[in-house]
Amino acid sequence: MTHGGLTVTIAEATQVSQPNALAGGDTVVTTNSTIDVSEKDRRMFMFNPGTSLDELVRAVNLVGAAPSDVLAILEALKMAGALHGELIII
């Protein structure tokens, strides 16, 4: 499973546990699960009040954000009241 920069991988291996001939136990099948979680290197940054839209977009682009990510960030800033201006998406 992948979401954003987070990836979760689950691998399962089936194992058989069998007692020796004189133990009188039962043969059982067990599953051994291995879970691996990894996250891409993410960057955080903070802007001072009065940062221009150009500075914001340049900084977000420098960390490798896709155009859809830039748009989502701008929309979130607008909804939070932190973007003063009109956001027109065409």
Secondary structure, DSSP 8 states (H G I E B T S, - for coil): -EETTEEEEEEEEEEEE---TTT----EEEEEEEEEEEE---------TT--HHHHHHHHHHTT--HHHHHHHHHHHHHTT---S-----
